[in-house]
Amino acid sequence: MNQIAKSKPFFFALLLLLACQSFGKTRILVLDGTITDTQCAFNVHSKDGSHDVMIKMGRVGSTGKSCTLRCKEMGGNYVLAVKNKIYRLDDQIQPEKFAGEKVKVTGTLVDATTNTLHIVSIEAIPETK
């Protein structure tokens, strides 16, 4: 057997090991929160990080969904609010149908300095009565 044929398994194993180490650094997060918008979450239009002030003023409708959609139209972006932490979302299409709703998001943290989350999956959390 020649030297190249003998070394192929070694190089394959090394490549596999490096790939596993790279993937090992990616942490999957599962977060329960609310799809809201940057305008309200970062207090651009709101004083408390919620839709309450805008809804009381009657400028954006009567629900968190209508407020979120209106703020998005005015230049905001969808974000995920989890307790006191806000995650920017790198995908602005998937969250639209969940605007103003409680959701479970599975994703990876793309940028820890900006708290940007890549959405792997998103699903509504049913309201409990």
N, C-alpha and C positions, 0 to 999 in steps of 0.2 A: 504494500500500500504506500502511495507517495505521501510526502509531508503535508501537502495541501489537503488531501482527503482526511488525514488524521486530525487536522486542526479545525475543520468545519464544525464538528460538534462543540468544541471549545468556544469558538466565536459565537455560535448560536446560543449557547448557555450564557455567555457573557452579555450578549444583547438582551436576552430574556431577563437576566438579573437587573440590568440597568433600567429596562422598561418597568419592571415591578417596583423598583425604588422610586421612579418618577411618579407612578400612580399612587404609591404609598403616601406621598406628600399631599395629595388631594383629599380633603376631608369632606365627606358628605354631611350636610346639615339637614335636619328635618325640623321645620319651624312652624308653629301655629301663630297666626297674626291676622292682620287686616290689610287688604289692598287699599291704599289711600294714595294721596298725591303729594308731590313736593311742596305745593303751595300751602297746604294746610299743615302737613307734617313738620315743615321747617318754619312755621309761623309767619309765612309771607302774608297770608290773609287772615290768619287765626292767631289768637293770643294764647291758646292752650294746646295747640297741636292737634285739635280735633275739628270736626265739621260743625260743631254746635253753634259757634258764633255766626258763621255764614248762613246757616239754616235759619237761625233766629232773625237775621236781617232780611230774610226772604229773597236773597239775590240768586240763589243757586238751586232752588227746589226745596224739597222737604225731607230728603233722605241722604244718608252718607253716599249712596250710589250716585245720585244726581249731582251732588257737590263734587265728588271725585271726577266724574265725567266732565263737568263744566270747567273745573280747574285744569284738567288735562287739555281741554280745548284752548284755554287761555295761556298755554305754554308750559304747564307743569308736566311732570313725569310720574308714572306709577312707581310706588315704593311699597315695601312691606313693613308695616309697623308691628313690632313684637315688644309688648310692654313699653319700656322707655327707649328702645333701640330701633333705629330706622335703617332698613337695608335698601339700597338702590338696586334696581333690577336691570340687568343688561338686555332683557327682552321686554319690549313695550307692547307686544301684540297679545301674548298669552294672558296677561293680567286684565286686559280690558273687560272680558266677560265676567270677571269677578270684582269689578270696581265697587268699593264700599263694603265688601263682604268679608266675613271671616273665612280664612283658608288655611290649608296645610300645604306648605311649599317644601319640596325636596330640592336641594341644590348644592352648589359648591361656591365657596367664597373666592371670587375672582381677584378681588383687590381688598385687602384688609384695611388699607389706609382710608379708602372711601366707602367701606362696607358694601361693596358691589357684589351682588349675588347672581350667579348663573342658574336659571331655573331648569331643573331636570323634569320636574312634574309639579303640577298645581291642581288642587281639588278643593271644592267648597266644603266647609265644615257645617253640617246641618245644625240649624238652631234648635236648642233644647227649650221645651216649654214647660 
